[in-house]
């Protein structure tokens, strides 16, 4: 939801056609028809729920293809609005007493338009251009309301069950306050017509009570903004290998796109600029642009990006909204330290101490054999467990791999461990990378001091008496 408070532009600042609608007219309860043209020379359509309004006039008095009608009527009134208590119909003095900041409300700042209102209604805006998007600007104001905030929402169809977008507006300073809204509007920007080229609009109180709408402005949005981002705005768990995708409005191909990208919350206020953004053309849809991310992404990091587009022969830059996404946490796999072991009774058994660091349980975990001596057999007790037992039946070097994957992103990683199996414990000890210190009198390096060592010593002594020169008898 978004709320824009003050400083609306006038007719000349809009990118396209503008239509002004006044809720309530002289046919409705305590309603007033807005002069058309008004004091600014702008044309209005003042509506009530008992009529259908085809071919609305735009702000300059030109007929349009846009139609208006209530689908669920509400009540109309001017009592407790910006003018306070009014008669039926309101008197000229009561109309003149309407309290608003006309300058802040821009085109909507006309007292006959803001004095009356409908409460909690639904209506359709029909005949819209499917190749364009629209900005909807709402003004609501009321005193002594149970809800001080009104919600204005657009739905996907006439059942008003699936909300497509919404904005809120404080129509009073507080619940049941005599201080009404006089200078704030709510803006719903860049809204696409739904099926049938219709906008289904409903308004209501934020806490279930009545909501209020006095008048509104419908304006064509600039027809060049990039839209439909992938990753979607606010997406989480995005792979660090992602690319950026967006689409142009229907029936529009920009001359070029400029991509801006940075890390969210960065102390550097500047954006990394890619001008122009090059289409990777990963699909055959000419309206879809797929561009490379301009930096290497980090895990578990939020990034922001936006796309500007340019029309042919138009130097103006049409800047799109800021979108964001958060990359997936790193999936870290560790197969554990390398192992040295030996055979006993023709078998060697070890514990594989693998570990996986991740924010959730991975979809898959698997141990597998990468390499082994010819003819050797490896038995894994639990191949889908990080920690498991492995047994070997022949000496040699074995390489085992621990692999994990998260299907939902997708994201995967792996690591290997080397197991060296020796024929006996002595050979294993001698191969220990931490170093091997032989026994002082282990002359044949079999890791034992026994008669074989003594016999070797005796033979060497008889052959070379210098071996015993330092021995005292």
C-alpha positions in Angstrom: 0.0 0.0 0.0 1.1 3.6 -0.7 0.0 7.0 0.5 0.8 10.3 -1.1 -0.1 13.3 1.0 0.2 16.6 -0.8 1.5 18.4 -3.9 -0.6 16.9 -6.7 0.2 18.3 -10.1 -2.3 19.9 -12.4 -3.5 18.9 -15.8 -0.3 19.9 -17.6 1.9 17.5 -15.6 0.1 14.3 -16.6 1.5 12.0 -19.2 -1.9 11.2 -20.8 -5.6 11.6 -20.7 -7.2 12.7 -17.3 -10.8 12.1 -16.2 -12.2 13.8 -13.1 -15.1 12.1 -11.2 -17.2 13.8 -8.5 -19.1 11.3 -6.2 -22.5 12.8 -5.6 -24.6 15.1 -7.7 -27.8 17.1 -7.4 -29.9 13.9 -7.9 -28.3 12.2 -4.8 -28.9 12.8 -1.1 -27.4 16.1 0.0 -25.3 15.9 -3.2 -23.9 18.7 -5.3 -23.1 18.7 -9.0 -19.7 20.1 -9.8 -19.6 22.9 -12.4 -18.2 21.7 -15.6 -16.0 23.5 -16.5 -15.0 24.4 -13.0 -13.1 27.5 -11.9 -9.9 26.1 -13.4 -11.5 25.4 -16.7 -11.6 21.6 -16.1 -14.5 19.3 -16.9 -16.1 16.9 -14.5 -18.6 14.0 -14.4 -20.7 14.1 -11.2 -22.1 10.6 -10.5 -24.7 9.0 -8.4 -25.7 5.3 -8.2 -29.0 5.7 -10.0 -27.4 6.2 -13.4 -24.8 4.8 -15.8 -22.2 7.2 -17.3 -20.9 6.3 -20.8 -18.2 8.2 -22.7 -16.9 10.3 -19.8 -15.4 13.7 -20.7 -11.8 14.2 -20.1 -10.4 17.2 -18.2 -10.5 19.3 -21.4 -14.1 18.4 -22.3 -13.3 15.8 -24.9 -15.4 12.6 -25.0 -13.6 9.4 -24.2 -14.3 5.7 -24.5 -14.3 5.3 -20.7 -17.6 4.4 -18.9 -18.6 4.5 -15.3 -21.2 2.8 -13.2 -21.9 1.5 -9.6 -22.0 -2.2 -9.2 -22.7 -2.1 -5.4 -24.2 1.4 -4.5 -23.6 3.0 -1.1 -25.0 6.0 0.6 -24.4 9.5 -0.6 -24.2 12.6 1.7 -22.4 15.8 2.5 -23.2 15.8 6.2 -20.1 15.6 8.4 -17.9 16.1 5.3 -15.4 19.0 4.7 -18.3 21.5 5.1 -19.6 20.0 8.4 -23.4 20.0 8.8 -25.4 20.7 5.6 -29.0 20.9 4.6 -30.7 18.9 1.8 -29.7 20.3 -0.6 -26.8 22.2 0.9 -27.1 25.9 0.8 -24.7 28.2 -1.0 -23.3 29.3 2.5 -22.8 25.6 3.4 -21.0 24.9 0.2 -18.8 28.0 0.6 -17.9 26.8 4.1 -16.1 23.7 2.7 -12.7 23.5 4.3 -9.9 22.1 2.1 -6.4 23.0 1.0 -7.3 23.4 -2.7 -3.7 23.9 -3.8 -2.6 20.7 -2.2 -5.3 18.7 -3.9 -4.4 19.9 -7.4 -7.1 19.1 -9.9 -9.3 17.7 -7.1 -9.3 20.9 -5.1 -12.8 22.1 -6.1 -15.3 22.7 -3.3 -18.4 21.3 -5.1 -16.4 18.1 -5.8 -15.1 17.5 -2.3 -18.2 18.5 -0.3 -20.2 15.4 -1.0 -19.2 11.7 -0.8 -20.3 8.1 -1.2 -19.7 5.6 1.6 -18.5 2.0 1.2 -19.4 1.4 -2.4 -18.2 -0.6 -5.4 -18.0 0.6 -9.0 -16.6 -0.2 -12.4 -14.5 1.9 -14.7 -15.0 0.4 -18.2 -13.7 0.9 -21.7 -10.1 1.3 -20.7 -7.2 0.9 -23.1 -5.6 -2.6 -22.5 -2.3 -1.3 -23.8 -2.0 1.3 -21.1 -1.9 1.5 -17.3 -3.6 4.1 -15.1 -3.0 6.1 -12.0 -6.0 6.4 -9.7 -6.0 9.3 -7.3 -8.6 9.2 -4.4 -9.7 12.0 -2.1 -11.9 11.1 0.9 -12.8 13.2 3.9 -15.3 12.8 6.8 -15.7 14.0 10.4 -16.7 11.7 13.3 -16.0 8.5 11.5 -15.7 5.2 13.4 -12.7 4.3 11.0 -10.3 7.2 10.4 -8.8 5.3 7.5 -10.4 4.2 4.2 -9.1 1.5 1.9 -9.4 1.9 -1.8 -8.9 -1.4 -3.6 -8.8 -2.8 -7.2 -10.1 -6.4 -7.8 -9.6 -8.8 -10.6 -13.4 -9.2 -11.4 -16.9 -8.2 -10.5 -17.2 -10.6 -7.6 -14.8 -8.3 -5.6 -13.1 -11.3 -4.0 -9.5 -11.2 -5.3 -7.7 -8.0 -4.6 -5.1 -6.9 -7.1 -3.9 -3.7 -5.4 -4.9 -1.3 -2.7 -4.0 2.0 -1.0 -5.1 3.7 2.2 -6.0 7.2 3.2 -6.6 8.9 6.6 -10.0 10.6 6.0 -9.9 12.0 9.6 -7.2 12.7 12.1 -8.4 10.0 14.4 -11.5 7.8 15.0 -14.6 10.0 15.8 -12.5 13.1 15.3 -14.0 16.5 14.2 -10.7 17.1 12.3 -11.3 15.9 8.7 -8.9 15.3 5.9 -8.3 18.5 3.9 -5.1 18.1 2.0 -4.2 14.3 1.5 -4.9 12.0 -1.3 -4.2 8.3 -1.9 -2.5 7.3 -5.2 -2.6 3.9 -6.8 0.0 4.0 -9.5 0.5 2.1 -12.7 -2.7 -0.1 -12.5 -3.4 -2.5 -15.4 -7.0 -3.0 -16.6 -8.4 -6.4 -15.7 -10.3 -8.8 -18.1 -12.7 -6.9 -20.3 -10.6 -3.7 -20.0 -12.3 -2.9 -16.7 -11.1 -1.7 -13.3 -13.2 -3.0 -10.4 -12.9 -0.6 -7.5 -14.2 -0.9 -4.0 -13.7 1.3 -0.9 -14.4 0.6 2.8 -13.3 1.4 6.3 -10.0 -0.2 7.3 -11.5 -1.8 10.4 -14.8 -2.8 9.0 -16.8 0.4 9.3 -17.7 2.9 6.6 -15.2 4.2 4.1 -15.5 7.5 2.2 -14.8 8.7 -1.3 -15.5 12.3 -2.3 -13.9 12.5 -5.7 -11.1 10.9 -7.8 -8.9 11.4 -10.8 -8.1 8.8 -13.5 -5.1 9.4 -15.5 -3.1 7.5 -18.1 0.3 6.5 -16.8 3.4 6.9 -19.0 3.2 4.0 -21.4 6.8 3.0 -21.1 7.5 1.7 -17.6 9.1 -1.7 -17.2 6.8 -4.1 -15.3 6.3 -7.8 -14.2 9.8 -8.2 -12.6 11.4 -11.7 -12.2 12.5 -12.2 -9.5 9.3 -10.8 -8.2 9.4 -7.7 -6.0 10.3 -8.9 -2.5 11.2 -12.4 -3.6 13.3 -14.5 -1.2 15.6 -17.5 -1.7 16.7 -16.3 -5.1 19.7 -18.3 -6.6 22.9 -16.3 -6.8 23.1 -17.4 -10.5 19.8 -15.6 -11.4 19.3 -13.1 -14.2 16.8 -10.2 -14.3 13.6 -10.3 -16.4 10.9 -7.7 -17.1 8.4 -6.9 -19.7 7.4 -3.8 -21.7 3.8 -2.6 -21.7 1.6 -4.2 -24.5 2.3 -2.9 -28.0 5.4 -1.0 -26.9 9.0 -1.6 -27.6 11.4 0.9 -26.0 14.5 2.1 -27.9 16.6 1.0 -24.9 16.5 0.1 -21.2 18.9 1.4 -18.5 19.3 -0.9 -15.5 20.3 0.3 -12.1 21.4 -2.1 -9.4 22.8 -2.0 -5.9 22.9 -3.8 -2.5 20.0 -2.7 -0.3 21.1 -0.6 2.6 24.5 0.1 1.1 26.4 3.1 2.5 27.2 4.0 -1.1 24.1 6.0 -2.4 25.1 5.4 -6.0 23.6 2.7 -8.3 25.6 0.5 -10.5 24.3 1.6 -14.0 24.1 -0.6 -17.1 23.4 1.5 -20.1 22.0 0.0 -22.2 20.8 -3.2 -20.6 21.5 -6.0 -23.1 18.7 -8.5 -23.7 20.0 -12.0 -23.2 17.2 -13.3 -25.4 16.7 -16.5 -23.4 13.2 -16.9 -24.7 11.3 -16.0 -27.9 9.1 -13.3 -26.4 10.0 -9.9 -27.9 8.2 -8.1 -25.0 10.4 -9.8 -22.4 13.9 -8.5 -21.6 16.3 -10.8 -19.7 19.5 -9.1 -18.6 22.5 -10.3 -16.6 23.0 -9.2 -13.1 25.8 -6.6 -13.2 27.7 -7.9 -10.2 28.5 -11.3 -8.6 25.7 -11.9 -6.0 26.4 -12.9 -2.4 24.3 -15.4 -0.5 21.6 -14.2 1.9 21.8 -10.6 0.7 19.0 -8.2 -0.4 19.5 -6.3 -3.7 17.4 -3.4 -5.2 17.0 -2.7 -9.0 15.0 -0.5 -11.3 14.7 -0.1 -15.0 14.3 3.1 -17.0 13.2 3.1 -20.7 13.4 5.5 -23.5 10.9 6.1 -26.4 12.1 6.8 -29.9 13.1 10.4 -30.6 12.3 11.3 -26.9 15.2 12.2 -24.6 13.1 11.8 -21.5 13.9 9.0 -19.2 10.9 7.0 -17.9 12.0 5.5 -14.6 10.3 2.4 -13.3 9.6 1.4 -9.7 12.3 0.1 -7.3 12.2 -3.7 -7.0 14.0 -5.9 -4.5 14.9 -9.6 -3.9 16.9 -11.6 -1.4 19.3 -14.3 -2.4 19.2 -17.8 -0.9 21.3 -18.6 2.2 24.5 -20.6 1.3 24.1 -24.4 1.3 27.4 -25.4 2.7 28.5 -29.1 2.5 31.6 -30.5 4.4 32.4 -34.2 3.9 34.8 -34.1 6.9 38.5 -34.6 7.3 40.5 -37.1 5.2 41.0 -40.5 6.9 43.8 -43.0 7.2 42.8 -46.5 8.3 43.9 -50.2 7.9 42.5 -53.6 7.3 41.7 -56.0 10.2 40.5 -59.5 9.2 40.1 -58.2 5.7 37.9 -55.2 6.6 38.3 -51.5 7.5 35.5 -49.5 9.0 35.3 -45.7 9.5 32.8 -43.1 10.5 32.1 -40.4 7.9 31.6 -37.2 9.8 29.9 -35.0 7.1 28.0 -31.8 7.9 25.5 -29.6 6.0 25.0 -25.9 7.0 21.7 -24.5 5.7 18.6 -22.6 6.9 16.3 -25.6 6.3 16.5 -29.4 5.8 17.8 -30.0 2.3 15.6 -31.9 -0.1 18.3 -34.5 -0.9 21.5 -35.7 0.9 23.6 -38.5 -0.6 27.0 -40.1 -0.1 28.5 -41.7 -3.2 31.8 -43.3 -4.3 33.8 -41.2 -6.7 36.8 -43.6 -7.0 38.1 -46.8 -5.5 40.8 -49.4 -6.2 40.0 -51.9 -8.9 37.8 -54.7 -7.6 37.3 -53.1 -4.2 33.9 -52.9 -2.5 32.5 -50.0 -0.5 29.5 -50.4 1.8 27.7 -47.3 3.1 25.4 -47.9 6.1 23.2 -44.8 5.5 24.0 -43.1 2.2 21.4 -40.4 2.8 22.7 -39.3 6.2 25.4 -36.7 6.9 27.1 -39.0 9.4 27.3 -42.7 8.5 29.6 -45.7 8.7 31.6 -46.9 5.7 33.5 -50.2 5.3 36.2 -51.2 2.8 37.6 -54.7 1.8 40.9 -53.8 0.1 43.9 -51.5 0.6 44.2 -48.4 -1.5 42.8 -44.9 -1.9 39.1 -44.2 -1.9 37.3 -40.9 -2.7 33.7 -40.4 -1.4 31.4 -37.5 -2.1 28.7 -35.9 0.1 26.1 -34.0 -2.0 23.1 -32.0 -0.9 20.3 -30.1 -2.8 17.3 -27.9 -2.1 14.8 -28.5 -4.8 12.7 -25.4 -4.0 15.4 -22.8 -5.2 17.1 -24.9 -6.7 20.5 -24.9 -4.9 23.1 -27.6 -4.5 26.6 -28.2 -3.3 29.1 -31.0 -2.6 32.4 -32.0 -1.0 34.7 -35.0 -1.1 36.8 -36.9 1.5 39.8 -39.2 0.8 40.1 -42.5 2.7 43.5 -44.3 2.5 43.2 -47.9 3.6 46.5 -49.8 4.4 47.1 -53.5 4.8 48.0 -53.1 8.4 48.3 -50.6 11.3 52.0 -50.1 10.9 51.8 -49.0 7.3 48.9 -46.7 8.3 50.9 -45.2 11.1 53.9 -44.6 8.8 51.6 -42.8 6.3 50.2 -40.5 8.9 50.8 -36.9 7.6 51.3 -35.8 11.3 54.5 -37.7 11.2 55.7 -41.2 12.3 58.3 -41.7 15.1 59.7 -45.3 15.0 60.5 -47.1 18.2 64.2 -46.7 19.2 65.2 -50.4 18.5 62.7 -51.2 15.7 65.4 -51.9 13.2 63.1 -53.4 10.6 60.4 -50.7 10.8 57.6 -53.1 11.5 56.3 -51.0 14.5 57.5 -53.7 17.0 60.6 -54.3 19.1 61.1 -58.1 19.1 63.6 -60.9 18.5 63.7 -60.0 14.8 65.0 -56.6 15.7 67.5 -58.2 18.2 68.7 -60.6 15.5 69.2 -57.8 13.1 71.1 -55.9 15.7 73.3 -58.9 16.5 74.1 -59.5 12.8 75.0 -55.9 12.3 77.2 -56.0 15.5 79.2 -59.0 14.4 79.8 -57.3 11.1 80.7 -53.9 12.6 82.0 -53.7 16.2 81.8 -49.9 16.2 78.1 -50.3 16.8 78.9 -51.2 20.4 81.8 -48.8 21.2 79.6 -46.6 23.4 78.2 -49.6 25.3 79.6 -50.1 28.8 79.8 -53.7 30.1 
